[in-house]
Amino acid sequence: MMTMVSLETRSLLLRPFAPSDVEPMLAMSQEDCARKWLPSQVYRDEAHAASAVDWLIRQFDLQMTPKTNAFVFGVADKATARLIGHVGLSPLFDGVEVGFGIATLEQGKGYATEAVSRACAWGFERFSLLAILGVTDAENVASQRVLRRCGFRKKEEKMMRCQGVERSVIIFELTEKNAQQPGCTERRDRAAVAGGGVALLAVDADVAEPAAVSFDEFF
């Protein structure tokens, strides 16, 4: 049986996808913000969404690494268990990127930063990664803000194929050292919960959340 893992934060449960997630994934992919920032992840119908969810389930293999497989968690509200987004690590170039998306009605609550911070902390610990990248459209200022709050630093701006088209993007990078900077660790400490002795990351809820940062055309 394949070993699975779930992560907790103050507000969220990050857990692997299940077949029951097809309907909410389809609905979230149809939202205006998803159409704008993640057009390659807009699903045509339930069958299309089901194939994507099945792919995500099969990719989550802890015998592999994010340099070869996509490790994408469903983001669920811990109080209700309702799926409200996704976050995960996947291959990019010869490294690893973080991608995320939060449902429109749940944006503005700090959930994206909370999820990204926790997923990256897990990636550094589980896979001994040296760095994690974040790629945003040059105009996606809200996603850039989330990455910066998680400790990411701007690496470069360039034209590259992203979401199926050539576009201007900004590439951010997070190292484990940067993730431990005072601003990040203060948010982590405020959000600490019991769980194997590991402090979990969160953020204040007064920042506008992004539509998404993506794993480009992985699902």
FENZIZI-V923587 format. One record per residue. N is the residue number from 1. OMEGA is omega in whole degrees, 0 to 359 (999 if undefined). D_CENTER is the distance of its C-alpha to the mean C-alpha in Angstrom with 2 decimals. Layout:
n->N omega->OMEGA d_center->D_CENTER
n->N omega->OMEGA d_center->D_CENTER
This chain:
n->1 omega->181 d_center->25.53
n->2 omega->178 d_center->21.97
n->3 omega->179 d_center->20.57
n->4 omega->181 d_center->17.37
n->5 omega->174 d_center->15.44
n->6 omega->181 d_center->14.00
n->7 omega->178 d_center->12.76
n->8 omega->168 d_center->14.02
n->9 omega->180 d_center->13.76
n->10 omega->188 d_center->16.47
n->11 omega->194 d_center->15.29
n->12 omega->167 d_center->12.69
n->13 omega->175 d_center->12.76
n->14 omega->185 d_center->9.89
n->15 omega->180 d_center->11.90
n->16 omega->180 d_center->12.37
n->17 omega->177 d_center->13.22
n->18 omega->179 d_center->16.91
n->19 omega->180 d_center->19.38
n->20 omega->180 d_center->19.74
n->21 omega->185 d_center->16.33
n->22 omega->184 d_center->17.84
n->23 omega->178 d_center->19.38
n->24 omega->177 d_center->16.56
n->25 omega->178 d_center->14.25
n->26 omega->181 d_center->17.26
n->27 omega->180 d_center->17.84
n->28 omega->181 d_center->14.44
n->29 omega->182 d_center->14.72
n->30 omega->182 d_center->18.14
n->31 omega->184 d_center->17.33
n->32 omega->182 d_center->18.54
n->33 omega->177 d_center->15.39
n->34 omega->178 d_center->13.69
n->35 omega->182 d_center->17.01
n->36 omega->188 d_center->17.07
n->37 omega->183 d_center->13.79
n->38 omega->185 d_center->12.76
n->39 omega->180 d_center->16.31
n->40 omega->179 d_center->15.89
n->41 omega->173 d_center->13.75
n->42 omega->186 d_center->16.48
n->43 omega->184 d_center->18.39
n->44 omega->185 d_center->22.16
n->45 omega->183 d_center->23.03
n->46 omega->179 d_center->22.41
n->47 omega->178 d_center->23.41
n->48 omega->178 d_center->20.91
n->49 omega->180 d_center->18.04
n->50 omega->179 d_center->19.61
n->51 omega->178 d_center->19.67
n->52 omega->179 d_center->15.95
n->53 omega->178 d_center->15.27
n->54 omega->178 d_center->18.01
n->55 omega->180 d_center->16.57
n->56 omega->179 d_center->13.22
n->57 omega->182 d_center->15.51
n->58 omega->180 d_center->17.72
n->59 omega->186 d_center->15.21
n->60 omega->184 d_center->14.11
n->61 omega->185 d_center->17.18
n->62 omega->172 d_center->17.44
n->63 omega->180 d_center->20.47
n->64 omega->179 d_center->18.44
n->65 omega->178 d_center->15.93
n->66 omega->174 d_center->12.71
n->67 omega->179 d_center->15.42
n->68 omega->185 d_center->16.76
n->69 omega->174 d_center->14.38
n->70 omega->177 d_center->10.90
n->71 omega->186 d_center->9.59
n->72 omega->178 d_center->7.32
n->73 omega->165 d_center->7.68
n->74 omega->178 d_center->9.06
n->75 omega->182 d_center->8.68
n->76 omega->172 d_center->12.41
n->77 omega->185 d_center->14.76
n->78 omega->183 d_center->16.61
n->79 omega->185 d_center->19.88
n->80 omega->185 d_center->20.01
n->81 omega->181 d_center->17.71
n->82 omega->178 d_center->16.75
n->83 omega->182 d_center->13.54
n->84 omega->179 d_center->11.90
n->85 omega->178 d_center->8.51
n->86 omega->175 d_center->5.71
n->87 omega->178 d_center->2.46
n->88 omega->181 d_center->4.25
n->89 omega->182 d_center->6.92
n->90 omega->181 d_center->9.64
n->91 omega->171 d_center->12.98
n->92 omega->186 d_center->13.89
n->93 omega->176 d_center->17.57
n->94 omega->181 d_center->18.71
n->95 omega->185 d_center->15.64
n->96 omega->175 d_center->11.93
n->97 omega->172 d_center->9.00
n->98 omega->176 d_center->5.35
n->99 omega->181 d_center->3.83
n->100 omega->173 d_center->2.99
n->101 omega->180 d_center->6.44
n->102 omega->180 d_center->8.91
n->103 omega->186 d_center->12.47
n->104 omega->183 d_center->15.09
n->105 omega->181 d_center->17.23
n->106 omega->179 d_center->14.67
n->107 omega->181 d_center->13.78
n->108 omega->182 d_center->15.74
n->109 omega->181 d_center->15.39
n->110 omega->185 d_center->13.00
n->111 omega->181 d_center->10.41
n->112 omega->180 d_center->7.44
n->113 omega->179 d_center->8.93
n->114 omega->182 d_center->9.73
n->115 omega->180 d_center->6.51
n->116 omega->180 d_center->5.15
n->117 omega->182 d_center->8.80
n->118 omega->180 d_center->9.30
n->119 omega->180 d_center->6.98
n->120 omega->178 d_center->8.59
n->121 omega->177 d_center->11.85
n->122 omega->180 d_center->11.87
n->123 omega->178 d_center->11.42
n->124 omega->183 d_center->14.27
n->125 omega->186 d_center->16.34
n->126 omega->189 d_center->16.11
n->127 omega->180 d_center->16.36
n->128 omega->180 d_center->18.12
n->129 omega->177 d_center->16.06
n->130 omega->182 d_center->17.84
n->131 omega->175 d_center->15.08
n->132 omega->180 d_center->11.49
n->133 omega->171 d_center->11.29
n->134 omega->183 d_center->9.42
n->135 omega->178 d_center->11.27
n->136 omega->167 d_center->12.16
n->137 omega->182 d_center->15.25
n->138 omega->182 d_center->17.99
n->139 omega->183 d_center->18.53
n->140 omega->186 d_center->15.09
n->141 omega->182 d_center->16.18
n->142 omega->178 d_center->14.02
n->143 omega->178 d_center->10.72
n->144 omega->179 d_center->12.88
n->145 omega->178 d_center->13.97
n->146 omega->181 d_center->10.71
n->147 omega->180 d_center->10.27
n->148 omega->180 d_center->13.96
n->149 omega->177 d_center->13.91
n->150 omega->178 d_center->11.69
n->151 omega->178 d_center->14.41
n->152 omega->177 d_center->13.40
n->153 omega->181 d_center->16.61
n->154 omega->180 d_center->17.61
n->155 omega->179 d_center->18.83
n->156 omega->173 d_center->20.23
n->157 omega->183 d_center->20.53
n->158 omega->173 d_center->21.75
n->159 omega->175 d_center->22.23
n->160 omega->177 d_center->20.32
n->161 omega->183 d_center->19.52
n->162 omega->182 d_center->16.21
n->163 omega->173 d_center->15.63
n->164 omega->181 d_center->19.13
n->165 omega->175 d_center->21.05
n->166 omega->183 d_center->22.15
n->167 omega->178 d_center->20.79
n->168 omega->181 d_center->20.57
n->169 omega->171 d_center->17.25
n->170 omega->180 d_center->16.47
n->171 omega->178 d_center->14.98
n->172 omega->179 d_center->13.84
n->173 omega->175 d_center->14.14
n->174 omega->170 d_center->13.52
n->175 omega->180 d_center->16.19
n->176 omega->178 d_center->16.76
n->177 omega->179 d_center->19.70
n->178 omega->181 d_center->17.90
n->179 omega->181 d_center->15.48
n->180 omega->179 d_center->18.80
n->181 omega->186 d_center->20.33
n->182 omega->182 d_center->22.09
n->183 omega->180 d_center->19.84
n->184 omega->183 d_center->16.81
n->185 omega->176 d_center->19.06
n->186 omega->178 d_center->20.76
n->187 omega->178 d_center->17.67
n->188 omega->181 d_center->16.95
n->189 omega->180 d_center->20.61
n->190 omega->184 d_center->20.76
n->191 omega->185 d_center->18.06
n->192 omega->175 d_center->19.57
n->193 omega->178 d_center->20.32
n->194 omega->179 d_center->22.36
n->195 omega->177 d_center->20.63
n->196 omega->178 d_center->22.15
n->197 omega->181 d_center->22.96
n->198 omega->176 d_center->19.50
n->199 omega->182 d_center->18.59
n->200 omega->190 d_center->15.23
n->201 omega->174 d_center->13.43
n->202 omega->183 d_center->13.54
n->203 omega->174 d_center->14.76
n->204 omega->188 d_center->17.60
n->205 omega->185 d_center->17.16
n->206 omega->181 d_center->19.17
n->207 omega->176 d_center->16.67
n->208 omega->181 d_center->15.93
n->209 omega->182 d_center->12.38
n->210 omega->167 d_center->11.23
n->211 omega->180 d_center->11.37
n->212 omega->161 d_center->8.24
n->213 omega->193 d_center->7.22
n->214 omega->163 d_center->7.61
n->215 omega->192 d_center->8.65
n->216 omega->173 d_center->12.15
n->217 omega->177 d_center->14.30
n->218 omega->180 d_center->13.09
n->219 omega->999 d_center->13.58
